[in-house]
Structures are given as C-alpha cells and as structure tokens.
C-alpha cells in the first residue's frame, strides 16, 4: 500500500511539482494533500491541476499565537492522514510541539550544504564566504532550525561571476532532482542518505 504524502508550501511550488511528478508508477508513495499558509501561493493551482487535494491555513489571523495556527494546521493534516510530510518552501518556523507530533515522518529541503548556513540568505552567505561549492540538503525535521539527520545532499560548483540569483537557479535544479530521490528512498523505509555530485 502506497505511503500518503502531504506537501506544505508557501510559494510557487516548484519542489512540490517535482515531488508530485515523481510519485507515479512503482513509486512507494502518492500525494494526498498540498497545504499552503496563503491562498495566494501559486503551488495551490499547480496541485489542483494535477488532481491533488489542497487546503489553506492562513497564518495571518493567528499573528502572535503560533500554537493556535499549528493546531488548525495539524487538524488539516490529520484529516488527510499522511504518512510523510514534505516541507517544500513552507516559510513558517514550526514549534517544538508541532514537530514532536510528526517527528520521524517530516522532511525538509534547505538550500545549503548543512550544517553550513542554516536559516535565510544562504546563497548570499556562501558567496560572501568565498566558498568553492554550494548546494542543497534534505533532512528530517527536528525542533532545531534546519537541523536533524541528513537524508541527502546535492552539490554545485560556485562559478566566477556567480550572483546569488544565478547560484540559486542552479541549486534549485538540483533540489528538483534530490528531493524526489530522497522521498522515494524514505517512503520505502530506507533512511540511507542520497548524495548527488
């Protein structure tokens, strides 16, 4: 029986599309829900066009009360009964209580070679540091920000003349390869990391 995957996003949903398009044929999982924290998230239309159920839990009415926001978020997720949650550009920091509820079943993709550059502005920071390479990481979500066991990494060479924008574009291409590869392995019960050159 296929694993059920809920995908959380805040924006255009390019990683969601890569994940959804991979979950066909003999893949051990299928998407059961795409959930956004804004009705303006472009990924919602892309999910609906693929026949994936969608939901919105707008964080703005809960300003200053993150547990209340997460209680509604959790209700929407439990209604979809996912086995795995994939954070795919979901731009909300989740509390320890929420993470604990889903720990071991929740994945995230982050645009750096963790443990380097947790948080935001990763491409700018890699360039400022003079790094020779950059990339992306898929990890299990734990209460600590951008922490947790690493399930996969993909690397890109930083080229002379790279800007944050050009570097981000090349990293995103690798994200679209890495996240589906990790999900396939994880959904099959295999937590060995995937490394792409």
Backbone bond lengths (Angstrom), bond angles and torsions (degrees), N, CA, C in turn:
res aa  C-N    CA-C-N  psi(-1)  N-CA   C-N-CA  omega(-1)  CA-C   N-CA-C  phi
1 X - - - 1.460 - - 1.527 109.54 -
2 X 1.333 116.28 134.11 1.462 121.29 -176.17 1.528 111.39 -67.02
3 X 1.319 115.38 144.29 1.458 121.00 171.17 1.532 108.37 -72.61
4 X 1.316 115.67 147.09 1.465 122.02 178.94 1.520 108.70 -99.02
5 X 1.329 116.00 129.47 1.465 121.24 -174.76 1.529 110.22 -119.14
6 X 1.339 115.92 124.28 1.462 122.14 171.45 1.516 107.98 -101.28
7 X 1.331 116.15 135.25 1.463 121.62 -178.20 1.522 108.46 -116.78
8 X 1.327 116.43 125.40 1.472 122.20 -179.79 1.522 109.10 -105.91
9 X 1.335 115.79 134.29 1.459 120.05 -178.17 1.520 110.48 -147.22
10 X 1.340 114.40 167.18 1.461 120.70 177.78 1.518 112.46 -126.79
11 X 1.328 117.41 -12.43 1.457 120.11 -172.34 1.510 113.75 -131.48
12 X 1.335 114.81 -135.64 1.461 121.50 -171.72 1.508 115.70 -70.49
13 X 1.324 116.94 -21.64 1.457 119.67 172.07 1.513 116.13 81.33
14 X 1.332 118.66 28.36 1.470 118.21 -178.66 1.530 111.49 -66.28
15 X 1.324 117.91 -37.20 1.467 118.95 176.33 1.526 111.13 -69.65
16 X 1.320 117.43 -35.65 1.468 120.35 175.62 1.524 110.02 -59.49
17 X 1.344 117.22 -44.32 1.467 121.17 179.61 1.528 110.13 -60.85
18 X 1.340 116.67 -45.09 1.466 120.10 179.08 1.529 110.85 -60.09
19 X 1.336 116.78 -42.93 1.462 120.31 178.33 1.521 111.35 -65.22
20 X 1.330 116.96 -48.17 1.468 120.95 -177.62 1.520 111.22 -61.48
21 X 1.332 116.43 -42.94 1.463 119.79 -178.40 1.522 112.30 -67.96
22 X 1.339 116.51 -22.83 1.469 119.62 178.81 1.527 112.07 -80.41
23 X 1.330 116.94 -23.42 1.472 120.55 -173.44 1.520 111.59 -85.73
24 X 1.324 115.22 65.95 1.460 122.07 178.79 1.522 108.32 -135.47
25 X 1.324 116.07 175.16 1.460 120.90 175.36 1.510 112.50 57.68
26 X 1.337 115.69 -126.08 1.463 120.35 -175.76 1.524 112.94 -88.70
27 X 1.331 117.73 11.51 1.471 120.85 177.92 1.526 109.26 -60.91
28 X 1.344 117.80 138.44 1.464 119.81 -176.32 1.533 114.82 -79.01
29 X 1.335 118.50 8.15 1.464 120.54 -178.88 1.524 110.45 -141.16
30 X 1.338 113.66 161.93 1.462 121.71 175.91 1.529 108.66 -140.95
31 X 1.339 118.13 145.61 1.466 120.07 177.85 1.525 110.95 -71.10
32 X 1.332 116.31 136.66 1.472 120.08 178.75 1.524 111.74 -117.07
33 X 1.351 117.82 -15.57 1.463 120.65 -177.51 1.523 109.15 -165.69
34 X 1.342 115.56 140.47 1.463 121.72 165.32 1.518 106.49 -118.32
35 X 1.326 116.00 121.26 1.463 122.04 -174.67 1.523 109.18 -120.81
36 X 1.327 116.43 133.11 1.467 121.75 179.36 1.518 110.08 -123.01
37 X 1.334 115.15 158.79 1.457 120.19 177.06 1.529 111.52 -98.38
38 X 1.341 116.71 12.69 1.461 121.99 174.47 1.521 108.77 -152.93
39 X 1.321 116.30 135.64 1.464 118.84 178.67 1.529 111.48 -68.69
40 X 1.347 116.80 -12.96 1.463 120.60 178.75 1.527 112.97 -86.36
41 X 1.315 117.98 -3.04 1.466 120.80 -179.64 1.522 109.88 -62.72
42 X 1.329 115.87 121.94 1.461 120.58 -176.89 1.516 113.65 -63.56
43 X 1.318 116.50 -23.78 1.456 119.75 -179.67 1.517 113.70 -64.97
44 X 1.328 117.47 -22.25 1.471 119.73 -179.94 1.523 111.19 -64.09
45 X 1.331 117.11 -45.01 1.470 120.31 179.42 1.516 110.98 -65.39
46 X 1.325 116.24 -39.13 1.465 119.77 179.05 1.526 111.04 -63.90
47 X 1.330 116.24 -38.45 1.468 119.87 177.88 1.525 110.62 -67.57
48 X 1.331 116.52 -46.18 1.470 120.26 -179.56 1.521 110.65 -60.09
49 X 1.328 116.91 -38.13 1.469 120.77 179.17 1.523 111.57 -64.18
50 X 1.331 116.72 -22.75 1.468 121.26 178.22 1.524 111.63 -96.48
51 X 1.323 117.02 5.51 1.455 120.68 177.78 1.515 114.33 78.34
52 X 1.331 116.50 18.52 1.466 120.33 179.98 1.529 108.48 -92.63
53 X 1.327 119.21 130.21 1.468 120.69 177.17 1.530 110.77 -58.30
54 X 1.330 116.11 144.09 1.462 121.20 -179.69 1.523 110.64 -126.11
55 X 1.331 114.17 159.09 1.461 120.80 175.74 1.523 108.05 -152.42
56 X 1.339 115.45 156.41 1.457 121.58 177.77 1.525 108.41 -128.97
57 X 1.329 116.01 131.32 1.457 121.83 168.89 1.528 105.33 -124.50
58 X 1.323 115.57 96.92 1.463 121.39 -176.99 1.526 109.02 -70.51
59 X 1.333 115.75 124.68 1.463 119.24 -177.33 1.529 112.68 -76.39
60 X 1.336 118.02 -19.33 1.469 120.39 -170.79 1.527 114.52 -63.24
61 X 1.333 119.59 -39.71 1.472 117.93 178.36 1.528 113.52 -65.15
62 X 1.339 116.43 -14.77 1.470 120.56 -177.04 1.523 111.90 -101.20
63 X 1.317 117.01 14.97 1.468 120.12 -176.29 1.530 110.65 -48.47
64 X 1.339 115.21 126.53 1.458 120.63 179.88 1.518 114.09 85.48
65 X 1.339 117.21 -1.98 1.468 120.07 -179.88 1.527 108.69 -135.99
66 X 1.314 114.84 71.39 1.465 120.05 -177.77 1.533 112.48 -60.10
67 X 1.346 119.68 -40.65 1.465 118.26 178.33 1.536 113.02 -59.01
68 X 1.328 117.54 -35.74 1.476 119.51 178.79 1.534 110.34 -66.88
69 X 1.334 116.56 -42.49 1.462 120.99 175.53 1.526 110.44 -58.34
70 X 1.317 116.02 -46.87 1.458 120.02 -176.93 1.528 112.18 -69.66
71 X 1.314 118.27 -27.64 1.461 120.23 176.18 1.527 110.43 -63.78
72 X 1.338 116.56 -42.58 1.469 119.86 177.63 1.525 110.22 -69.20
73 X 1.328 116.10 -41.92 1.461 120.96 176.88 1.526 110.51 -56.75
74 X 1.315 115.85 -46.03 1.459 120.66 179.79 1.525 111.75 -63.07
75 X 1.334 116.83 -39.94 1.470 120.17 178.31 1.534 111.06 -60.31
76 X 1.345 116.24 -43.45 1.476 120.34 179.66 1.530 110.50 -63.94
77 X 1.312 115.26 -40.61 1.462 118.73 179.70 1.525 111.32 -67.56
78 X 1.327 116.78 -45.99 1.463 118.87 -178.57 1.525 111.45 -62.31
79 X 1.330 116.92 -32.03 1.465 120.04 177.55 1.525 111.75 -64.19
80 X 1.350 116.62 -27.98 1.470 121.00 -179.82 1.529 112.45 -90.41
81 X 1.332 117.32 -9.65 1.470 123.98 178.15 1.528 113.85 50.59
82 X 1.337 117.80 54.04 1.471 117.38 178.93 1.525 112.12 -76.34
83 X 1.320 114.93 149.30 1.462 121.26 171.17 1.525 110.57 -88.51
84 X 1.340 115.48 -28.43 1.464 122.34 -176.75 1.527 107.71 -137.12
85 X 1.336 116.30 140.62 1.460 121.76 172.62 1.526 107.65 -115.31
86 X 1.329 116.36 128.18 1.459 121.89 176.05 1.523 108.99 -110.81
87 X 1.324 116.87 116.14 1.455 121.25 172.00 1.528 107.15 -81.48
88 X 1.324 116.52 122.79 1.465 121.31 -174.83 1.524 108.28 -132.04
89 X 1.335 115.05 74.98 1.458 119.20 -175.90 1.513 112.13 78.21
90 X 1.332 116.82 35.73 1.462 121.90 176.83 1.523 106.78 -89.31
91 X 1.330 116.35 107.06 1.464 121.15 -167.35 1.533 112.97 -91.80
92 X 1.312 115.24 48.30 1.459 120.96 174.13 1.516 107.78 -129.91
93 X 1.333 116.12 134.31 1.464 120.24 174.88 1.527 107.46 -79.34
94 X 1.321 116.14 128.45 1.462 121.41 -176.11 1.531 110.29 -95.62
95 X 1.322 116.42 143.28 1.462 120.69 -177.54 1.522 111.31 -77.03
96 X 1.305 114.02 164.22 1.461 120.45 179.51 1.527 111.27 -59.01
97 X 1.338 116.59 -38.71 1.458 119.89 -179.24 1.517 112.64 -63.45
98 X 1.337 116.56 -42.15 1.467 119.81 179.00 1.523 110.55 -67.42
99 X 1.326 115.50 -45.32 1.463 119.60 -178.63 1.524 110.50 -61.11
100 X 1.325 117.08 -41.68 1.467 120.66 -178.13 1.529 110.98 -60.19
101 X 1.334 116.03 -34.42 1.465 120.95 -178.98 1.531 111.57 -63.81
102 X 1.337 116.45 -32.90 1.466 121.11 -173.75 1.533 112.62 -116.50
103 X 1.317 117.86 5.23 1.468 120.39 -174.15 1.527 110.71 -59.14
104 X 1.326 114.13 141.98 1.466 120.42 -175.99 1.502 112.67 88.75
105 X 1.349 115.97 -10.28 1.477 120.58 -179.71 1.525 111.52 -126.84
106 X 1.337 117.56 4.15 1.467 120.51 -174.07 1.525 110.08 -119.91
107 X 1.336 115.10 127.47 1.458 123.02 -179.26 1.522 110.08 -114.57
108 X 1.331 114.84 155.04 1.467 120.84 175.96 1.515 108.88 -140.19
109 X 1.335 116.52 149.20 1.458 120.60 170.74 1.516 108.08 -111.88
110 X 1.344 115.39 136.09 1.462 121.43 -175.58 1.518 108.98 -131.30
111 X 1.345 118.06 135.33 1.462 120.57 -174.65 1.529 114.02 -83.90
112 X 1.324 116.00 60.82 1.467 121.57 169.07 1.519 107.22 -161.78
113 X 1.322 114.71 168.89 1.461 120.32 175.41 1.526 107.62 -89.58
114 X 1.315 115.27 83.23 1.461 119.79 -179.36 1.526 109.92 -55.34
115 X 1.337 117.71 144.54 1.465 127.68 14.09 1.530 115.61 -83.52
116 X 1.325 118.58 6.31 1.471 119.85 176.16 1.520 110.37 -70.71
117 X 1.304 116.42 141.21 1.463 124.52 166.12 1.529 114.09 58.02
118 X 1.313 115.57 59.19 1.465 119.02 167.74 1.528 108.24 -67.53
119 X 1.325 116.46 156.15 1.459 119.73 176.87 1.510 113.10 85.65
120 X 1.337 116.22 -149.19 1.463 122.48 -169.50 1.531 112.37 -99.27
121 X 1.329 114.93 174.40 1.479 123.10 175.53 1.529 112.25 56.40
122 X 1.312 116.85 39.63 1.470 119.79 -174.39 1.524 112.23 -66.12
123 X 1.322 117.69 -37.78 1.469 119.96 -176.78 1.532 109.97 -69.28
124 X 1.319 116.46 -43.10 1.463 121.39 177.18 1.527 110.13 -59.57
125 X 1.313 116.05 -43.02 1.463 120.49 -177.30 1.532 111.85 -67.86
126 X 1.331 117.25 -38.87 1.467 120.50 178.31 1.525 110.58 -64.87
127 X 1.333 116.83 -41.23 1.464 120.50 178.12 1.527 111.14 -66.00
128 X 1.335 116.29 -44.31 1.468 120.82 -178.81 1.524 111.58 -62.62
129 X 1.329 116.34 -30.72 1.466 120.43 -179.47 1.520 112.49 -80.72
130 X 1.337 116.87 -8.72 1.453 120.15 -178.10 1.517 113.68 72.71
131 X 1.327 116.83 26.29 1.466 120.70 -179.04 1.525 111.31 -63.17
132 X 1.334 115.66 149.28 1.465 121.26 177.36 1.525 111.36 -85.74
133 X 1.333 115.78 -23.16 1.467 119.08 179.77 1.523 110.45 -144.38
134 X 1.308 114.02 161.70 1.462 123.01 -177.03 1.523 104.91 -145.12
135 X 1.307 117.93 -175.37 1.456 118.07 178.22 1.506 112.33 165.35
136 X 1.331 115.45 -151.86 1.463 121.33 -177.30 1.515 109.54 -143.50
137 X 1.333 114.43 158.85 1.462 122.09 -176.33 1.519 109.49 -135.90
138 X 1.321 117.10 136.68 1.462 121.90 166.65 1.527 106.61 -105.66
139 X 1.340 115.14 131.45 1.463 119.70 -177.59 1.515 110.01 -141.08
140 X 1.322 114.38 158.52 1.464 119.35 170.10 1.523 108.10 -70.76
141 X 1.315 116.44 142.90 1.461 120.84 -178.97 1.524 109.30 -84.75
142 X 1.341 114.74 129.63 1.462 122.63 173.91 1.529 107.05 -126.30
143 X 1.321 118.75 171.31 1.471 119.16 -177.42 1.526 114.51 -58.67
144 X 1.338 117.93 -28.72 1.466 120.04 179.08 1.527 109.70 -76.63
145 X 1.330 117.37 138.46 1.464 122.33 -175.75 1.522 111.43 -62.28
146 X 1.347 115.94 128.56 1.469 122.77 176.09 1.525 111.29 51.25
147 X 1.304 114.56 45.17 1.459 122.07 -179.23 1.525 106.59 -124.17
148 X 1.312 117.21 -167.19 1.450 119.80 177.35 1.512 111.15 97.59
149 X 1.346 116.54 161.11 1.456 120.93 -177.18 1.531 111.91 -56.42
150 X 1.329 115.21 133.99 1.469 121.36 179.50 1.521 109.07 -79.85
151 X 1.339 115.15 127.28 1.463 121.75 -179.76 1.521 112.58 -107.01
152 X 1.329 116.97 -9.55 1.458 119.35 177.63 1.507 111.35 179.02
153 X 1.343 115.23 151.09 1.461 120.93 174.43 1.521 109.40 -143.94
154 X 1.327 114.83 147.28 1.462 121.86 173.79 1.522 107.53 -131.08
155 X 1.321 116.21 141.21 1.464 121.62 -173.35 1.523 111.38 -116.31
156 X 1.318 115.43 147.22 1.458 121.88 170.78 1.528 107.75 -131.27
157 X 1.327 115.16 146.43 1.463 120.67 176.48 1.524 109.08 -79.65
158 X 1.314 116.40 135.66 1.461 120.50 174.10 1.531 107.73 -82.49
159 X 1.331 115.13 120.78 1.463 121.76 -175.20 1.528 110.64 -92.71
160 X 1.342 116.88 152.13 1.463 119.20 172.75 1.529 109.87 -57.18
161 X 1.310 116.48 135.19 1.460 120.00 179.83 1.510 114.71 86.10
162 X 1.339 117.66 -1.76 1.465 119.71 177.39 1.528 110.57 -59.94
163 X 1.316 115.09 142.42 1.453 122.29 169.11 1.523 107.73 -110.73
164 X 1.317 116.08 171.56 1.464 118.78 176.70 1.529 110.26 -58.09
165 X 1.341 116.32 -35.23 1.471 120.73 -177.52 1.534 111.51 -70.75
166 X 1.332 117.06 -45.66 1.470 118.83 -178.70 1.522 110.55 -67.89
167 X 1.326 115.50 -37.65 1.464 119.68 178.59 1.522 110.65 -66.64
168 X 1.326 116.94 -43.98 1.471 121.17 178.64 1.523 111.09 -59.22
169 X 1.328 117.01 -39.57 1.467 120.54 -178.65 1.531 110.84 -64.35
170 X 1.336 117.21 -40.87 1.474 119.67 179.35 1.523 111.64 -71.69
171 X 1.325 116.53 -36.40 1.464 119.69 177.18 1.527 109.95 -64.83
172 X 1.331 117.07 -40.31 1.469 120.42 -178.89 1.527 111.31 -60.94
173 X 1.323 117.47 -38.72 1.466 120.67 176.48 1.530 110.06 -57.87
174 X 1.324 116.04 -41.79 1.467 120.04 179.41 1.527 111.85 -71.56
175 X 1.345 117.24 -33.80 1.462 119.96 175.33 1.528 110.13 -57.47
176 X 1.332 116.05 -41.91 1.467 121.14 -177.21 1.528 112.07 -68.49
177 X 1.326 117.57 -19.67 1.470 121.25 174.10 1.528 110.92 -89.16
178 X 1.348 114.94 -42.97 1.459 119.40 -172.22 1.520 113.34 -70.98
179 X 1.331 117.52 -48.10 1.475 119.74 -172.81 1.533 111.39 -60.42
180 X 1.338 119.30 -46.20 1.470 118.06 176.77 1.528 113.25 -61.39
181 X 1.329 116.96 -37.83 1.468 119.52 179.97 1.524 110.91 -64.46
182 X 1.326 116.26 -42.27 1.469 119.77 178.76 1.526 110.65 -67.08
183 X 1.321 117.13 -44.24 1.469 119.65 -178.80 1.522 111.34 -59.87
184 X 1.331 117.11 -43.97 1.469 119.90 179.81 1.524 109.99 -57.38
185 X 1.318 116.67 -46.25 1.466 120.54 -178.32 1.532 110.51 -67.87
186 X 1.331 117.03 -44.06 1.463 121.57 -178.07 1.529 110.77 -63.80
187 X 1.327 116.80 -42.83 1.469 121.02 -178.82 1.521 111.76 -65.37
188 X 1.327 116.10 -24.02 1.467 120.73 177.25 1.536 111.86 -86.42
189 X 1.348 115.97 2.47 1.464 119.59 177.74 1.504 114.35 88.94
190 X 1.336 117.10 13.13 1.461 122.36 -176.65 1.530 108.78 -109.28
191 X 1.308 117.39 114.83 1.464 121.46 -177.37 1.530 113.05 -102.40
192 X 1.316 117.27 13.96 1.463 119.14 175.16 1.531 108.54 -66.89
193 X 1.320 117.86 137.60 1.473 119.51 -176.89 1.528 112.26 -66.99
194 X 1.320 114.15 148.52 1.466 123.60 173.67 1.521 107.12 -101.01
195 X 1.318 118.11 128.19 1.474 121.13 177.45 1.521 109.21 -121.28
196 X 1.329 115.83 121.49 1.447 121.20 176.40 1.530 107.91 -106.96
197 X 1.343 117.50 139.23 1.475 119.62 -177.72 1.521 111.27 -68.64
